[in-house]
Amino acid sequence: MQTKQLSLFITIIIWATMIGGVAYSHIVYFPPYLSHLPESNNLITSSYGLKERNFWMAIHPAVILSTIIGLIFNWRQKARFRFIIIAGIIYALAIIATALYFVPGLIAFAESNNSTFTAAYWYERGQTWQRWSWVRGTFLYVGFTMLLIALTKNK
């Protein structure tokens, strides 16, 4: 198998792992966590709480590195390169949004036990955060689809 093909396969597998994390978070984790703050904060603060951060801190560098390697090995195949670069741009925009909006929101949710805001405030904020996170997730799915399309291009 050619290195360019293998690099794209690996990139797709790593992106698929990230997309799985996005789906899991949105279907299983966020609904109960963000619907009952500050009481539900024990999902992350108890001694057996979920440490989702561990997954995201491992997968993001892998996505970045594999996407860059995929670009490097496929740069001569212009059609393929274009789709990989589109995926990379989508990912970069998602990371910027994550840093500016989503991570600060998660930090605030984690500290909700120490706030004077009402449960109704946290509920509304959590629901808004989830809606925007679904939008971000949808864009990541589009980026993943761009990688799958790139795989079909041979020129």
C-alpha positions, 0 to 999 in steps of 0.5 A: 500500500502506498504511503499516501493511501496509508496516511489517509487511512490512519487520518480517517481512523483517528478522525473516526475515533474523535467523531465517536467521542463527539457522538458519545458525549452528545448522546450519553454524557451531556444530557444528564450532566447539563440538565441538572447543574449544579447537582449533576456536577458529581458526574465529574467531581466525585472520586469516580467521576468521568474524566472526559478531558483525558480522551480529548487531550489525547485525541486532538494532538493525534487528529492534528498530527495525522491530518498534517501527515495526510496533507504532506503525503498527499500534496501532489494529488490536488483533488485529494489534497483539497478535500484534506485541506477542507477537513483541516480548516473545518477542524481548525475552526472547531478548535478555535470555537472550542477554545473561545466558547466551549472550554470556558463553558465547561469550566463554568459548569464544573464550578457551578457548585460554587456559584450563586446562579440558580439551577434554572440559569444553569439549565438554560446555559447548558441547553444553549451550550449543547445546541451550539456543540451539536452545530460544532459536531455537525461541522466535524462530521462534514470534515470527516466526510471530506476525508472519506471523499478524499480517499476516493480521489486518485489524481 
